[in-house]
Amino acid sequence: MPQDGPEQPTRQVYLLFSHEAYYPAAAKEINTSLVAAASLLHPRVRQPDGARIYDRLTRGRRQGEIVPLSTLTHELDGGARWPAVGDWEAVTADLLQLIQDRECDALSLGLPDIARALVCVGPHSEVRAYDPAAGRYKTYGPADRIEVLVAVGKQLACAEAGCALWPGNGLLVPSNPREGK
């Protein structure tokens, strides 16, 4: 669906966030969602928090970049600077409601536990998981996280074949519309 407004905000950058699982169909768990950055400018998203997160998300990013919420947290001094940017919990709750109400497009994912854990930690973090069959722990790190993001990117490319994710209608104009383009 086309976006209305004077200028199309950046749609080439994406926000990936994990959330409480929900089940839209029998045996199909959705625990992570990916939206176009411009969805943060939707009028049903808490503002000005969504617009400030949009500015932070799109600043200096490459076209097509998938940015996990945990990466923003890492960039904001481990979350210490989130209060100056916005209430990410309220914004992601609003985004999830938009997705469920079909007011924007999303790539809704049911990531396996380790993949989900990797997108929930910072870009330089590690996740340790116990393998009962081997009787030992396995450590997953930044390279494994990159593999998860590449796999999500491939799913996104398939989902967007012919049409980019629709961020919704009536979007606010970003304060820095040229950033991230």
C-alpha positions in Angstrom: 0.0 0.0 0.0 1.3 3.5 -0.7 2.3 5.8 2.1 0.7 9.2 2.2 2.5 12.3 3.2 4.8 14.9 1.5 7.9 12.7 1.4 8.4 9.1 1.9 10.5 8.5 5.0 13.3 6.0 5.0 11.9 2.5 4.4 15.2 0.9 3.7 16.1 0.5 7.4 14.3 -1.9 9.6 13.7 -2.4 13.3 13.8 -5.9 14.7 12.3 -6.5 18.1 11.4 -9.4 20.3 8.2 -9.5 22.2 5.9 -11.8 24.2 4.9 -14.7 21.9 1.5 -14.8 20.4 -0.2 -17.4 18.2 -2.1 -16.1 15.1 -2.6 -19.7 13.9 -2.6 -23.1 15.5 1.0 -24.2 16.4 2.5 -21.0 14.9 4.4 -18.9 17.4 5.4 -15.3 16.7 8.0 -14.0 19.1 9.9 -11.4 17.1 8.8 -8.8 14.5 10.5 -6.7 11.9 9.0 -3.4 10.7 10.1 -0.6 8.3 11.7 2.2 10.3 9.0 4.6 9.1 6.4 2.6 11.1 7.8 4.4 14.1 6.3 7.6 12.6 2.8 6.1 12.7 0.3 8.3 14.6 -0.8 5.4 16.7 2.7 5.0 18.0 3.6 6.9 21.2 5.0 10.3 20.0 7.3 12.0 20.1 9.1 8.8 21.3 8.5 7.0 18.0 9.9 9.9 16.0 13.0 10.2 18.3 13.6 6.4 18.0 13.2 6.7 14.3 15.8 9.4 14.1 18.2 7.3 16.2 17.5 4.2 14.2 18.0 5.7 10.8 21.0 7.8 11.6 24.1 6.7 9.6 22.6 3.3 8.6 23.0 1.5 5.3 20.0 0.9 3.0 18.4 -2.5 3.9 20.1 -2.6 7.3 18.2 -4.6 10.0 18.8 -3.1 13.4 17.8 -5.1 16.4 16.4 -3.1 19.3 19.2 -4.5 21.4 21.7 -2.7 19.1 20.1 0.6 19.8 20.2 -0.2 23.5 24.0 -1.0 23.1 24.5 2.3 21.3 22.6 4.2 24.1 25.3 3.2 26.7 23.6 -0.1 27.5 20.2 1.6 27.8 21.3 4.4 30.2 20.4 7.0 27.6 17.0 5.5 26.6 15.1 8.0 28.8 16.5 10.9 26.6 15.3 9.1 23.4 12.0 7.6 24.3 10.0 4.8 26.0 11.0 1.9 23.9 8.7 -0.5 25.7 5.6 1.6 25.0 6.7 2.2 21.4 7.3 -1.5 20.7 3.9 -2.4 22.4 2.3 0.2 20.0 4.1 -1.3 17.0 3.0 -4.8 18.0 -0.6 -3.6 18.2 -0.3 -1.9 14.8 0.9 -5.2 13.4 -1.9 -7.2 14.9 -4.5 -4.6 13.7 -2.9 -4.8 10.2 -2.2 -1.0 10.3 1.4 -1.7 9.0 3.3 -4.5 7.4 5.7 -6.6 9.4 7.8 -9.7 9.0 6.5 -11.8 11.9 8.9 -14.4 13.0 9.0 -17.4 15.3 12.7 -17.4 16.0 14.2 -20.5 17.8 15.4 -19.8 21.4 19.1 -19.3 20.6 18.4 -17.0 17.6 15.9 -15.0 19.6 18.4 -14.7 22.5 21.1 -13.5 20.1 18.9 -10.7 18.7 18.0 -9.7 22.3 21.7 -9.1 23.4 24.1 -6.5 22.2 26.2 -6.9 19.1 29.3 -8.0 21.0 27.6 -10.2 23.6 27.6 -14.0 24.0 24.9 -16.4 24.8 25.7 -19.7 26.6 23.3 -22.6 26.3 23.6 -26.0 27.9 23.5 -29.0 25.6 22.2 -32.0 27.7 23.1 -34.5 25.0 26.7 -33.4 25.0 26.8 -32.6 28.7 28.4 -29.2 28.1 27.7 -25.6 27.4 28.0 -24.1 24.0 28.8 -20.4 23.5 27.2 -18.4 20.7 28.7 -15.0 19.9 28.7 -12.1 17.4 29.3 -14.2 14.4 26.2 -16.3 15.2 24.2 -13.2 15.7 25.2 -12.0 12.3 24.1 -15.3 10.8 20.7 -14.8 12.4 20.4 -11.3 10.9 21.5 -12.6 7.5 18.8 -15.3 7.7 16.2 -12.7 8.7 17.4 -10.5 5.8 16.8 -13.4 3.4 13.3 -13.9 4.8 12.7 -10.1 4.4 13.9 -10.2 0.8 11.4 -13.0 0.0 8.6 -11.1 1.8 9.4 -7.8 0.0 9.7 -9.4 -3.5 7.9 -6.8 -5.6 6.7 -4.6 -2.7 8.4 -3.1 0.3 7.0 -3.4 3.8 4.2 -0.8 4.2 4.8 1.4 7.3 1.2 2.5 7.5 -0.8 5.6 6.6 -0.8 9.2 7.9 2.9 9.0 9.0 4.5 12.0 10.7 7.2 13.8 8.8 10.6 12.9 10.3 12.6 15.7 11.9 15.7 14.7 9.9 14.2 13.3 6.6 17.5 13.0 4.8 19.2 10.8 7.4 19.3 7.1 6.7 18.5 7.5 3.0 
